Amino acid sequence: MSRFVLAAVFICAAPAYGETAYFAAIPDLPVATGLSESPNQLASFAAGENSSLVIASAHGAASPEAVRAFYMDSLSALGWAYEPAQRHDDLTFLRGRERLILHIEPHDGGTYLSMRLIVRPASMNAD
């Protein structure tokens, strides 16, 4: 009987996992719950073989506080380390040579999120 209960739990939980959306240009960066990616706000630049910049945004009905909490809670599980930002309204995370900067602001009763992913070149000769 317990196998049936366990199977029911997995079946019920499956839709929750399927609802997570990810940014198109950064497939391992989730879009916060309550937001939708803004596909017309996507830009990507390569500054050489080992460096790049990706700019993306999302918007939706979620509150700025909920979006901030989503990223503070979820990004560490994806290998990102929080780094206090120069600006109090930005969230900055580091992962290896990558820097992720999230700007969260209220917009039309919800939230507008803009993000920049900066990939720095690999260090050379003990830089």
Helices and strands as residue ranges (DSSP letters): H 2-18, E 21-22, E 30-31, E 35-37, G 39-41, E 43-48, E 51-60, H 64-74, G 75-78, E 81-83, E 90-95, E 98-107, E 110-119
